[in-house]
Amino acid sequence: MRCTIAVIGATRGTGLEAARQLIAAGRPVAAVVRSIEKARGLFGDKATLVYGDVTRPETLAQAIDPDWAGIVFTVDITGGIAGRGMFASREKIRAVMYGGLVNTVEACKQRGFKGRLVLLSTIGLTEPSTAMAILNRVKPGLRDHSLDKGEYLKKSGLDWTIVRAGILNDKPGGAHALTITAQDWPLQMRYQIARADLARVMLACVTHPAVGRRELSVFWGEAGHDSDAELAAKLAALAG
Ligand SMILES: NC(=O)c1ccc[n+]([C@@H]2O[C@H](COP(=O)([O-])OP(=O)(O)OC[C@H]3O[C@@H](n4cnc5c(N)ncnc54)[C@H](OP(=O)(O)O)[C@@H]3O)[C@@H](O)[C@H]2O)c1
């Protein structure tokens, strides 16, 4: 039975949360990373560590295992100001944000991967906002790169889910019910989510029958907590 979930982008942020949640639940996880040493420091022997740099297609051809149940893809450019690629060149950002997804999709096709690829994206790509306009300046082309990676995945022939997240923070998860909708929302501070909560949603999307070939938006709602059954029901409602 296919049960291992791969996380690409596992050494930081949302991907790190996803890998940690899988490990905590005793579920098998493969972390596709560009530094095995860094990943070993994070996961020890609790994850299968696979070398892969999404800007180098030849490494992905080796890395992708067709028997994985799914892939959670949370890669973003790192380094530079604030460690998040701010003010890097448009080309450098595109090579990771868009090119990295393209290379991963092509490697999945080449290797015969049949699971679902759950892609992290952002709200506000189709709903104008001041925050997106500023972000698109400081991280040149972010809007196009994000839209283009989504379109590429949709046309890939793979099974996919695109998760558009609100503004990310590193607060503890589990303190808010989640708003999950099919529509896009403007990028505004009132639409926030903790990376831990986002990781939980992305993992649920790997196997949930209602979210194959769908895009969804997610951010915090009221204080509270969704049980696993409530989260599953919110995902199921997207198909209705
Ligand atoms: N920031 C926000 O408010 C916000 C809001 C909505 C959506 N988003 C979306 O969220 C995503 C970023 O999530 P995040 O902030 O949680 O992630 P993050 O902390 O920036 O982590 C990015 C991960 O990608 C990995 N990575 C970078 N280049 C790579 C490469 N060439 N090959 C393989 N792995 C590579 C990094 O590995 P290393 O450790 O090796 O660098 C790291 O593990 C983006 O898609 C962004 O558009 C962000």
The ligand as an SDF file (V2000), in Angstrom:
LIG
                    3D

 48 52  0  0  0  0  0  0  0  0999 V2000
    4.7290   34.4940    3.4540 N   0  0  0  0  0  0  0  0  0  0  0  0
    3.4180   34.5560    3.3630 C   0  0  0  0  0  0  0  0  0  0  0  0
    2.7370   35.3030    4.0850 O   0  0  0  0  0  0  0  0  0  0  0  0
    2.7110   33.6640    2.3710 C   0  0  0  0  0  0  0  0  0  0  0  0
    1.3170   33.7750    2.2640 C   0  0  0  0  0  0  0  0  0  0  0  0
    0.6470   32.8750    1.4390 C   0  0  0  0  0  0  0  0  0  0  0  0
    1.3640   31.9330    0.7140 C   0  0  0  0  0  0  0  0  0  0  0  0
    2.7160   31.9060    0.7920 N   0  0  0  0  0  0  0  0  0  0  0  0
    3.4210   30.8940    0.0100 C   0  0  0  0  0  0  0  0  0  0  0  0
    4.0420   30.0090    0.9150 O   0  0  0  0  0  0  0  0  0  0  0  0
    5.1760   29.4150    0.2920 C   0  0  0  0  0  0  0  0  0  0  0  0
    6.3490   29.5100    1.2260 C   0  0  0  0  0  0  0  0  0  0  0  0
    6.0370   28.8670    2.4410 O   0  0  0  0  0  0  0  0  0  0  0  0
    6.9570   29.0610    3.7200 P   0  0  0  0  0  0  0  0  0  0  0  0
    7.1900   30.5360    3.9760 O   0  0  0  0  0  0  0  0  0  0  0  0
    6.3710   28.2620    4.8180 O   0  0  0  0  0  0  0  0  0  0  0  0
    8.3190   28.3970    3.2220 O   0  0  0  0  0  0  0  0  0  0  0  0
    9.8240   28.8040    3.5550 P   0  0  0  0  0  0  0  0  0  0  0  0
    9.9920   28.9360    5.0480 O   0  0  0  0  0  0  0  0  0  0  0  0
   10.2630   29.9590    2.7070 O   0  0  0  0  0  0  0  0  0  0  0  0
   10.5920   27.4700    3.1250 O   0  0  0  0  0  0  0  0  0  0  0  0
   10.9350   27.2450    1.7910 C   0  0  0  0  0  0  0  0  0  0  0  0
   11.5050   25.8590    1.6550 C   0  0  0  0  0  0  0  0  0  0  0  0
   11.8790   25.6620    0.2820 O   0  0  0  0  0  0  0  0  0  0  0  0
   13.1570   25.0520    0.2570 C   0  0  0  0  0  0  0  0  0  0  0  0
   13.8710   25.3400   -0.9790 N   0  0  0  0  0  0  0  0  0  0  0  0
   14.2740   26.5560   -1.4370 C   0  0  0  0  0  0  0  0  0  0  0  0
   14.9260   26.4130   -2.5970 N   0  0  0  0  0  0  0  0  0  0  0  0
   14.9380   25.0850   -2.8810 C   0  0  0  0  0  0  0  0  0  0  0  0
   15.4840   24.3080   -3.9320 C   0  0  0  0  0  0  0  0  0  0  0  0
   16.1470   24.8730   -4.9530 N   0  0  0  0  0  0  0  0  0  0  0  0
   15.3000   22.9600   -3.9190 N   0  0  0  0  0  0  0  0  0  0  0  0
   14.6260   22.3700   -2.8860 C   0  0  0  0  0  0  0  0  0  0  0  0
   14.1160   23.0490   -1.8420 N   0  0  0  0  0  0  0  0  0  0  0  0
   14.2630   24.3980   -1.8450 C   0  0  0  0  0  0  0  0  0  0  0  0
   13.8810   25.6440    1.4640 C   0  0  0  0  0  0  0  0  0  0  0  0
   14.9880   24.8420    1.7570 O   0  0  0  0  0  0  0  0  0  0  0  0
   16.3570   25.4140    2.4460 P   0  0  0  0  0  0  0  0  0  0  0  0
   16.1590   25.2160    3.9280 O   0  0  0  0  0  0  0  0  0  0  0  0
   17.4040   24.5260    1.8660 O   0  0  0  0  0  0  0  0  0  0  0  0
   16.5120   26.8580    2.0570 O   0  0  0  0  0  0  0  0  0  0  0  0
   12.7660   25.5920    2.5020 C   0  0  0  0  0  0  0  0  0  0  0  0
   12.6780   24.3110    3.0760 O   0  0  0  0  0  0  0  0  0  0  0  0
    5.3470   30.1470   -1.0460 C   0  0  0  0  0  0  0  0  0  0  0  0
    4.7750   29.3640   -2.0660 O   0  0  0  0  0  0  0  0  0  0  0  0
    4.5520   31.4230   -0.8370 C   0  0  0  0  0  0  0  0  0  0  0  0
    4.0640   31.9510   -2.0520 O   0  0  0  0  0  0  0  0  0  0  0  0
    3.3970   32.7340    1.6100 C   0  0  0  0  0  0  0  0  0  0  0  0
  1  2  1  0
  2  3  2  0
  2  4  1  0
  4  5  1  0
  4 48  2  0
  5  6  2  0
  6  7  1  0
  7  8  2  0
  8  9  1  0
  8 48  1  0
  9 10  1  0
  9 46  1  0
 10 11  1  0
 11 12  1  0
 11 44  1  0
 12 13  1  0
 13 14  1  0
 14 15  2  0
 14 16  1  0
 14 17  1  0
 17 18  1  0
 18 19  2  0
 18 20  1  0
 18 21  1  0
 21 22  1  0
 22 23  1  0
 23 24  1  0
 23 42  1  0
 24 25  1  0
 25 26  1  0
 25 36  1  0
 26 27  1  0
 26 35  1  0
 27 28  2  0
 28 29  1  0
 29 30  1  0
 29 35  2  0
 30 31  1  0
 30 32  2  0
 32 33  1  0
 33 34  2  0
 34 35  1  0
 36 37  1  0
 36 42  1  0
 37 38  1  0
 38 39  2  0
 38 40  1  0
 38 41  1  0
 42 43  1  0
 44 45  1  0
 44 46  1  0
 46 47  1  0
M  CHG  2   8   1  16  -1
M  END
$$$$
